[in-house]
């Protein structure tokens, strides 16, 4: 069984992002509510830095060292119990 992870990411307007997942699905997420705390301060205050995201290890990372949990990005929390078997 393989976990579903992020394969590609494309920044959209504001703090929205389009994610292409390893199972082929494409989803859009608003990341603004997730950009909380000092590690995200530069990204939150500078849209240019926000758009410097890249995919590494199946999740989003930024040159500032910030990253987000892939499960939260993909599922909005932990994946459903049957998600791993669906992605196999």
Helices and strands as residue ranges (DSSP letters): E 6-11, E 16-21, E 26-30, G 32-34, G 38-40, H 41-45, H 47-50, E 54-56, E 59-61, H 70-75, H 83-87
